[in-house]
Each structure stands twice: as C-alpha cells, then as structure tokens.
Amino acid sequence: MKKTDPQHPHHNCIALFERLSEYIDRELDVSDCEAIEAHIQACPPCMVCLKTLEQTVKLCKHLNSQQVPESLSLKLRTAINDLIGRTER
C-alpha cells in the first residue's frame, strides 16, 4: 500500500466518507460514483475504509437483530467522535 501523502486534502476524504453508505447501496448517480471511485483509487486510506464498510454491511446482513446496550452505544459514539475530531458529550 502507498504511504499517505501529507499534502493530501483530507476534507475530500471526510466528504467521501459521508457518502459511502449511499455509494454501497447504489443510491448515487453515475457522476457521483465516478468521483468516489477516482478518489478511492488515489487514496489508500479511503480504499481501506470502503472495503471495511462493505465487509461490515455484508456481516450485518447475516446477523439477527438485537438491541445494542446503551453503554456500548455511548462508548462507540464517543470513540467515533474522538477519531473524527469532534466530541459530542
């Protein structure tokens, strides 16, 4: 895998991340899909993110529906917010 370019505009990655679910679910038009695919080909971290999300969706389709405990949900939300640099507390 290529090293991440320190000059890489990460705001594009965040914008892409916000649309990945729609991309996976085939809810975007052709031009949006092409833009996402071009970005993913040039950005190894986003490629990993896409592959991980695709695997997660695939695994979730085979699970029985169960309520996640509120304490786990809160921990996950906090961890995700910390990772993306926003803390909602």
GROMACS elastic network, one bead per residue, 0.5 to 0.9 nm:
[ bonds ]
;  ai    aj funct       b0    kb
    1    44     6  0.67712   500
    2     5     6  0.86991   500
    2    43     6  0.85320   500
    2    44     6  0.66265   500
    3    44     6  0.79083   500
    4     7     6  0.86399   500
    4     8     6  0.74687   500
    4    43     6  0.75625   500
    4    44     6  0.72589   500
    4    45     6  0.75408   500
    5     8     6  0.51916   500
    5     9     6  0.89802   500
    5    43     6  0.88376   500
    6     9     6  0.84833   500
    7    10     6  0.86183   500
    8    11     6  0.88882   500
    8    12     6  0.87627   500
    8    43     6  0.86220   500
    9    12     6  0.58980   500
    9    13     6  0.74573   500
   10    14     6  0.64978   500
   10    15     6  0.87361   500
   11    14     6  0.51024   500
   11    15     6  0.62791   500
   11    16     6  0.85989   500
   12    15     6  0.50906   500
   12    16     6  0.61170   500
   12    17     6  0.85674   500
   12    39     6  0.83735   500
   13    16     6  0.50003   500
   13    17     6  0.60353   500
   13    18     6  0.86643   500
   13    39     6  0.81920   500
   13    40     6  0.89740   500
   13    43     6  0.83723   500
   13    45     6  0.87019   500
   13    46     6  0.67167   500
   14    17     6  0.50133   500
   14    18     6  0.63645   500
   14    19     6  0.89769   500
   14    84     6  0.87439   500
   15    18     6  0.52958   500
   15    19     6  0.68649   500
   16    19     6  0.52812   500
   16    20     6  0.62629   500
   16    36     6  0.66273   500
   16    39     6  0.81995   500
   16    40     6  0.88633   500
   16    46     6  0.81599   500
   17    20     6  0.52508   500
   17    21     6  0.81059   500
   17    46     6  0.77990   500
   17    49     6  0.80817   500
   17    50     6  0.83547   500
   18    21     6  0.75094   500
   18    22     6  0.85509   500
   19    22     6  0.53844   500
   19    23     6  0.62070   500
   19    24     6  0.88033   500
   19    28     6  0.86280   500
   19    36     6  0.86167   500
   20    24     6  0.60804   500
   20    25     6  0.84602   500
   20    36     6  0.83290   500
   20    49     6  0.89889   500
   20    50     6  0.69929   500
   20    53     6  0.81256   500
   21    24     6  0.51424   500
   21    25     6  0.60897   500
   21    26     6  0.85026   500
   21    27     6  0.85858   500
   21    53     6  0.80475   500
   21    54     6  0.88535   500
   22    25     6  0.50454   500
   22    26     6  0.60324   500
   22    27     6  0.50462   500
   22    28     6  0.61923   500
   23    26     6  0.50684   500
   23    27     6  0.60871   500
   23    28     6  0.59155   500
   23    32     6  0.84153   500
   23    33     6  0.66122   500
   23    36     6  0.80444   500
   24    27     6  0.77478   500
   24    50     6  0.84996   500
   24    53     6  0.85437   500
   24    54     6  0.70878   500
   24    57     6  0.89005   500
   25    28     6  0.82656   500
   26    29     6  0.81398   500
   26    33     6  0.84799   500
   28    31     6  0.81366   500
   28    32     6  0.60302   500
   28    33     6  0.62629   500
   29    32     6  0.54911   500
   29    33     6  0.63217   500
   29    34     6  0.87673   500
   30    33     6  0.50947   500
   30    34     6  0.61252   500
   30    35     6  0.86451   500
   31    34     6  0.50786   500
   31    35     6  0.62077   500
   31    36     6  0.86706   500
   32    35     6  0.51139   500
   32    36     6  0.62336   500
   32    37     6  0.86007   500
   33    36     6  0.51198   500
   33    37     6  0.60661   500
   33    38     6  0.85513   500
   34    37     6  0.50539   500
   34    38     6  0.60795   500
   34    39     6  0.85810   500
   35    38     6  0.51698   500
   35    39     6  0.62380   500
   35    40     6  0.86347   500
   36    39     6  0.51388   500
   36    40     6  0.60987   500
   36    41     6  0.86216   500
   37    40     6  0.50686   500
   37    41     6  0.61556   500
   37    42     6  0.87284   500
   38    41     6  0.52602   500
   38    42     6  0.64964   500
   38    43     6  0.87381   500
   39    42     6  0.52406   500
   39    43     6  0.60040   500
   39    46     6  0.78809   500
   39    47     6  0.86881   500
   40    43     6  0.50593   500
   40    44     6  0.67957   500
   40    45     6  0.81881   500
   40    46     6  0.55705   500
   40    47     6  0.51078   500
   40    48     6  0.88354   500
   40    50     6  0.81035   500
   41    44     6  0.71190   500
   41    46     6  0.85164   500
   41    47     6  0.69935   500
   42    46     6  0.86788   500
   42    47     6  0.85330   500
   43    46     6  0.54876   500
   43    47     6  0.63607   500
   43    48     6  0.89232   500
   44    48     6  0.62730   500
   44    49     6  0.86133   500
   45    48     6  0.51474   500
   45    49     6  0.62198   500
   45    50     6  0.87095   500
   46    50     6  0.60778   500
   46    51     6  0.85482   500
   47    50     6  0.51423   500
   47    51     6  0.61983   500
   47    52     6  0.85214   500
   48    51     6  0.51614   500
   48    52     6  0.60171   500
   48    53     6  0.85219   500
   49    52     6  0.51231   500
   49    53     6  0.61157   500
   49    54     6  0.85740   500
   50    53     6  0.51187   500
   50    54     6  0.60848   500
   50    55     6  0.86050   500
   51    54     6  0.50725   500
   51    55     6  0.62026   500
   51    56     6  0.85871   500
   52    55     6  0.51542   500
   52    56     6  0.61323   500
   52    57     6  0.86660   500
   53    57     6  0.61410   500
   53    58     6  0.85162   500
   54    57     6  0.52026   500
   54    58     6  0.61816   500
   54    59     6  0.86709   500
   55    59     6  0.61106   500
   55    60     6  0.85226   500
   56    59     6  0.51328   500
   56    60     6  0.60338   500
   56    61     6  0.86502   500
   57    60     6  0.50967   500
   57    61     6  0.62888   500
   58    61     6  0.54236   500
   58    62     6  0.71700   500
   59    62     6  0.55565   500
   59    63     6  0.68743   500
   60    63     6  0.52092   500
   60    64     6  0.82983   500
   60    65     6  0.89339   500
   61    64     6  0.83433   500
   63    66     6  0.85876   500
   67    70     6  0.86325   500
   68    71     6  0.83960   500
   68    72     6  0.67806   500
   68    73     6  0.64766   500
   69    72     6  0.54179   500
   69    73     6  0.63067   500
   69    74     6  0.87713   500
   70    74     6  0.60985   500
   70    75     6  0.86100   500
   71    74     6  0.52016   500
   71    75     6  0.62961   500
   71    76     6  0.87198   500
   72    75     6  0.50579   500
   72    76     6  0.61323   500
   72    77     6  0.85479   500
   73    76     6  0.51855   500
   73    77     6  0.61462   500
   73    78     6  0.85983   500
   74    77     6  0.51200   500
   74    78     6  0.61166   500
   74    79     6  0.85927   500
   75    78     6  0.51526   500
   75    79     6  0.61475   500
   75    80     6  0.86295   500
   76    79     6  0.50883   500
   76    80     6  0.60982   500
   76    81     6  0.84965   500
   77    80     6  0.51967   500
   77    81     6  0.60701   500
   77    82     6  0.85085   500
   77    88     6  0.84024   500
   78    81     6  0.51558   500
   78    82     6  0.60774   500
   78    83     6  0.86085   500
   78    87     6  0.68410   500
   78    88     6  0.72428   500
   78    89     6  0.77931   500
   79    82     6  0.50859   500
   79    83     6  0.62042   500
   79    84     6  0.88004   500
   79    87     6  0.88746   500
   80    83     6  0.50587   500
   80    84     6  0.63501   500
   80    85     6  0.85686   500
   80    86     6  0.85239   500
   80    87     6  0.87345   500
   81    84     6  0.52623   500
   81    85     6  0.60296   500
   81    87     6  0.51192   500
   81    88     6  0.68424   500
   82    85     6  0.50848   500
   82    86     6  0.58385   500
   82    87     6  0.58259   500
   82    88     6  0.88622   500
   83    86     6  0.76663   500
   84    87     6  0.84857   500
